[in-house]
């Protein structure tokens, strides 16, 4: 019986070691500085690609705000030449604002910002 309790306790401890890091996430991006806003109009089912220029010295683009998954869903992200290209699929009518902040790694401070307003027409 003692052996069963010891094995069970060890299994639970191992599960926490494996699961807890997966539950963690980066800190949210803080306030965004002024930056350009692009307007995109598309139709239901279309793909929308956003190109974010690579920056040096450990600076990365991070999605700063949530996206309404009833309107747009991210389907891929890739390094393409000198840009990071994020591709979304228009899955429903509506308007979504995408805001990306340029941060050093996964820190809160944003050095630059790019914003996109995407309007998806009904079917």
N, C-alpha and C positions, 0 to 999 in steps of 0.2 A: 504494500500500500504506500509506504514512504517513497519507494522508487517511482511509482506511478505519479505521485504528486511532484516529485523532483523533475521528472521528464516533462510533465505538463507545464510546470513553471518555466522550464528552459524553453519549451516550444513557444509559449506566450511571449517571453522576453525576446526571442528571435523574431517573432512576427512584428513586434513593435519596432525593432531595429530596422527591419526591412520596409515597413509601412510608413512610419513617421516621416522619413525624408521625402517620400513621394507626396505627402500631404502639404509640405512646405512650398511656398512660392515666393517669387521675387516681390520686393516691396513695390507698391504702386508708384507710378510716375507722379511727381508733385506738380505744382502749377507750371503751365507751359508758357514760354515767352511768346511774343508776337511772331507770327510766321505766315507764309502765304496759305491761301485756301483755294483749292481747285474744285470746280463743280463738274460732276459727271452725271449724265443722264443715260439710262440704259433700259432694256426690256427684261421682263421675266425670263429666266433661263440663261441669260447672257453671262459671260465671264468679264470680270473687271480686274485689271492688273494695275497695281500701284508700284511705282519704282522709287526706291529710297536710296540716295547715293551713299556709297560706302564712305566712312570717315576714318581717319587715322587715330592713333593714340588710345585705343581701347574704347572709343565711342561707338555706341550701337543704337539703332532705332528700336524703340519699344512702343507697342500699342498702349496709349495712355488712358483710354476710356473703353468701356465695354461696347460691343457691337450687337445690335438687335438681330439675333439669329433667325428671326422670322422674315427678315429682309435680305441680309447678306450672310454667307457662311464662307469662312476661309477654307480653301481646298489645297493650297500649296504655298510654299515659300522656298526660294532658291537664290543663290548667288549667281547673277548673270552679268558677266563683265564687271563694270565698276558700280553696279547697283545690286541691291537686294530687291527682288521682285516678289510681291505678295499678291496672290490671285484669289479672288472671291467669286462665288457664284451667286447671282441674284435669284433668290428663292421665293420672294413674295413682294407685293407692292409696298411702297413706302419710301421714307427718306431716312438715311443713316449718315451720321457724322463720324468719320474716322479721324482720330487724332494720334499722331505719332510724336513721341518726344525723343530727343537725342540725349542719351545718358552715358555715363561712364560705367560700363557693366550694368549691374542691376540696382544701381542707386536711385534715389528719388529725384535728385536735381536734374532738370532738363536744360541743356545748353542751347537747344534749337527746337523748332517744332514745324511739322508739316500737317496740314489739315485737308481733308477731302470731304465734300458733301456729295453723297451718291443718292440719286433719286431713281427708283425702279418703277416703271410704268406698270399698270395692271395688265393682265393677259389680254 
